[in-house]
């Protein structure tokens, strides 16, 4: 056989192989994409490669809203080959997230299953999740959060001082970047007792990196893994070379250094979250040695992973929620008056409110809750994975389907909320709250996997708002967006284009330089 003939044979064989592989893949993918049609659920027609990923990437909140209007309260879509079922029926949501939580206990995995996510309380599964969650819960009890209130107050005082500096130069401030600095200051101190100067130093390296994590996440690997699932092991191999992975490793190494210093006695004890985890480890070890019984505790990988993920999760959720809250209060000056009147009536001579006093302010609580209704921190992806075939209120859900309850649309459902687009804090009066469906409001999630940091987030929002309103009147300005839109670059909703507000000092105030 001639060389030319041999090459023709090889090319023909390769072409045949390529056609066979491509045809097999297309048949396989179409079979996957037929799942919801076979089950009788409506939904957007999936792209062969991307599913509905590219549609969602355009602008997630409006796209999801269009789907809900077109396909109803329960429908399905695909991200590549992964099936997702959207549920806005509150009765079904309650069954899935609360009553049948054993079947819907786990959160869906993201495209690349890597640390620190793999070992964190957010994504571990089954018995391992119950072990990790039970220990992590100890760091977020009311008693523990009360201890963190000192940190929150100190950081909020710096925040208000910085507002004073901005106010003296220009009465218009972009609040979102300031609330990011405040949130990071609080979470680093509360979690790891790190002393960073991210509020006064806008160029702080850690703050800059955290912003990049949310603004410039590595989309190439994510999209590649959606397109070619077979390449995921290869992408995992190259993941450590990415800038995101290097930053994560640096953070985990820093946490490991802190834990070693605490254990060796090089660093003093601190009342922070990492100390709580280390104490739980030590107590379990001592109990095992004393009784000979094995006690559930966290491994070292859980310690560093959960510390890092707490920093990431607590940063942008709190920053965005507070920025939206400040915008709404600026738009509704009557609420500023009501909050300050209640404060003066209840605690006329108290400058620094205690943890208990803060939670006695009913109007403040209603305003914060209404802000979280309109702008939930995770607006679309409150999600669970179905681990076995089940039927919920007549709806069959097969194992492997991921369930999404989009808080943004449940919170704005006119069947559940009167004039849902309006800011009306009175919705959260005690009487009206008692009459509300238990699955109609979930800014921090639902069921067993409700957000661990809920109490810290609320404490931060209330403390920062009270301290700000005591010293400044907030108003919308020419640069303010109204209505303020939310964009969802990943999971957390952010104010689109920033939050510009006009600040006017209520009285003369001396700014204390704590730098």
C-alpha positions, 0 to 999 in steps of 0.5 A: 500500500502506498503512503498516500493510500495509508494516509487516506485510510487513516484520515477516513478512520479518524473521520469515521471515529469523529462522526461516531463520537459526535453522533453518540454524544448528540444522541446522549445529550438529547436523551438527557434534555428530554427528561422534563418533556417525558415528565410533563414539565414545560420549560425553555428549549435547551441548546444542545451544548449549553442547555439554558446557560447562555440565556441566563448569562444575559441577565439572570433576573429578567430571564428567570422572570420571563420563564416564570411568566411563560411556563408557570410556577413549576418548570424545568431547564438545563445547565449543559446536561444538569437538570434544574427545576424551578419552583415558585409554588410556596406549598411545594417549596415548603414540602421540599425545603422543610418537610422533605428535607431529608430527601432534599438535604444536599446543595447542588455541586458547582461545575468544578468540585474543588476546595475550599468548597468541597469540605465546607458546610455549604457543600458537604453532604449527608452525614458529613454535613450533619457533623460539620453543621452541628459544630459550626452552629455553635459559633452562631448561637445568640450568645456567640453573636452577642459577643460579636456585637462588640466587633460589629459596633467598633467596625460600624463606628469606623464606617460612620467616621468615614461617612463623615470624611466623605460628607465634609468633602462631597455630600454624595457617596457611593455606598456599596464600596463602603459597605463592602469594606465594612462587611469585610472588616467585620467578617475578618475580625469575627472569623479570624481576629485578623486586623486589616485596614480595609475601611480606611485603606481603599487599596487594601490588598485583601479587599481588592482581591475579594472584589475580584473574586466576585467581579472577575470569576474564572468563567472559562473553566466553568463554561468549558466544564458545562460544555464538555463534562468529560473534560472536567477531570482535566480542568481539575488538573489545571485548576491549581494554576488559575489565579482564583485557585492561587488566591484560595490556597493563599487564604487557606495557608493563612488560616492554617498558620493561624490555627497552628499558632493558636494550638501551639500557644504562639497566639492568644485565645480570641473570641472568634469563629476559628477558636470555636472550631478549635475548641470543639475539636479539642473537646471531642479529642479529650472526650474520646480519650476519657471515655474511649468513645469516638466523637464526631468532630471536624478534620483539619480540612474542615477548619480551613475550608469553612473559615475561608468560605465563611469569609467569602459568603459573609462578605458580599451578601452582607455588603449588598444587603446593607447597600440596598437597605441604605438606598431604600431608607434614603428613598423613604425619608419617613422611615428614617423619622420613624426609626429615630423616633422609636430609638429616642422613645425607647433608649433616649440616653443610650449611645451604644445599644446593646445586643438586646436593645437593638433587637427591641427596636420593632420599626428597625426590624420591619424596615430591614426585613422589608429591604431583604424581601425586595432585595434578597442576598441570594435572589435566584439560587436557593437550591437543593438536590433531590437524592431519590425519586419522590413525589411532592404534592402530585409532582414527580421529581426524579433523583438527581434533579436540582431544585431552585426556589427563586426568592426574588420572585416568591418575594414579589408574587402578587398572590402572596404580597399586596402591591409587592413592588412597593416598600411597605415595612408594615407587612412585617408587623407581628399580626401580618407576619403570623398570617403569612405562609411559612415559605413566602419569605426566605432571604436567608434560605429555608429549612435545615440549611438556612444561612449560618450567618443570618444573625451576624448579617442582621446585626450588621445591617441594623447596627450600621443603619442606626449609627448612620441615621443618628448622624446623617440624613440620607437622600437620593441624588442625581446619580442615584438609580431609581428603581435600583436594579440588581444584577447577579454575576454569580450567586449573590445579587449586587446593586447594578451601577452602585448606590449613590446617596446624598448625606447631610450631617444632622449635627456637628460631629467630630471625626475620630481618626483610628487609622 
